[in-house]
Amino acid sequence: MIGTLVNNKYVQIGLGVAVIIIVLMVFKGRLSKLFGSIKNKVEEQQVRNHSTRDGSKKPSQPDRVLQGISESIYKEMKWVGDGFDDVYAALKPLNGRDIQEVYINFGTPLYSYYGAGNKLLQWFGQAEPLDMIGWFKEEYNTRELKKLAPILERGGFNL
């Protein structure tokens, strides 16, 4: 029975189409990762080349500390609640170059109204990659954004 089914012309065409679709999806994923990483490198360089408003030339914190701040900001905002007070406290003591490095380390994780986005939500148009400033604009109200604005301006970012 299975042999007869596989010998059916329409089943063979359907299987061929399914294999082509799978190959294209894998290929698309690999290409988007490649071009996404190239785009991210260009954006990182643009941020690093941008002058800070406080005149800082070098980060005042080690890379691992700034990476940890980026990760903690993401963790505070990715689920219900936005952790504004913790995010504000983490950013407040940083100089402009530190803020730029935190921004770069944050990257562009998927954002969704329902919490941290995933590929399935993105597939249905319910998640999009956003940078740190984009996440702030989505999560925080006007009063909170006004409070964050002077800190982010040190790094050359406008809300």
N, C-alpha and C positions, 0 to 999 in steps of 0.2 A: 504494500500500500504506500509506504513512504517513498519507495523507488518510483512508483507511478506518479506520485505527487511531485517529486523533484523533476521528473521528466516532462511535466506539464510546462508548456511554453510560457504561460502567464506567471507561474510561480518562479521560473528562472528569471524572467524580467524583473519581477518584484524583488527577488533576492539581490539581483544586480544593482537595482536602484537603491536598495537599503545599504548595500556595501559602499556605493559611491557617496551617499549622504553621510555615512559614518566617517569615511575618509576625509571628506570636505570639512566636517565639523572639527575633527582632530587637527587638520591642516590650518583651519581658521584660528583655532585656539593657540597654536604654536606661533602663527604669524602675528596675532594680536599681542602675544607676550613679547615677541621680538621688537615690534614697533612700539609697544608700550614702554619697554625698557629704554629704547633709544629716546623716545619723547621725554621720559622722566629724567634722563641724564641731561638733556638740553635744558629742561626747566630748572633742574638743580643748579646748573651753571649760571643761568639767568638770575636766580635768586642770590647766589653767592657773589655775582658781579654787581648786584644792586647795592648801593651804599645804604648804610643805616642812618637813621635820623639822629641817633645819639652819638654818632662818630666812632663807634666801636669797630675795631679792625679784626679782632680775634675773639673767639668764644671765651668766656670766663670760666666755663665748666668743661670737664672732660667729655669726650664723645659718648662714653657709656652712660653718663649722667643725663645728657641731653636725649639720648635714645630712650632711657627709662622714663623721662618726662613725656616724651611723645607717646610711648605705650600707655602710660597712666592716663593721659588725656583721652586717648581712644577708648580705653576700658571704662572711664567715667561716663562717656557719652554713648556707648554702643547699645546699651539696653535702656530700660525704662528709667527716666530721670536723666538729668544732664550733668550733675556733679559740678555745677558752676563754681561754688565756693572753693572746691579742691583745685579746679582748673585755674582759677584766678590766682590762688595762692602759689601754684606751681610756676606760673608765668611772671608774676609780679617782680621777683628779684633778678630776672634775667636781663642781660643787655641786648642790644639790637642784633648782634651777630648770633647770640644764643637762640634768640627767637627765630631767626632765619634757619638755623640748624634743626630746631624742633619742628618747624614747618616742613623742611625737607624730609626729616625722618618720619613724620606723620604719613607722608605719601598721599595716595588717593584711594582710601578704602571705600568699599561700596556703602552708600548711605541709603537708608530706607526709613520712611515714616514709622515703620513697624519695628525699628531697632536696626542693628547692624545688618546690612544687606547680604544676600548671598546670590549665587549665580541663578538660582531658580527665580528669585524675585526680579533679578535683572532681566531674565528672559521674558517675563511678563510686563516689563516696563515699570516695575515697582521699586527699583533700586538703581542708583547711578553712582559712578565714582566721583567723590568730592574731595577737595583738599581740606586742610584744617580750617581755613577761613569759611569755606562753604558749609562745613559741619557747624561752625559757630552760628552762622546766619540761619541755619535751619533749626537749631536747638534752642537758641537763646532769645529772650524777648528784648525789646528796645532798650530798656533800662540796663540790662546785663551787657548788651553790646556797647552801650555808651561807656560803661565802666571798663570794659576790655580795650576799647579803642586806643587810649593813650599808650597802653603797654604794647599793643601790636604795631603801633606807629613807630616805635623805636626800631623795629625790624624793617620798616618801610612798607608795611601793609596797611591798607585802608579797608574799613568795613563799610 
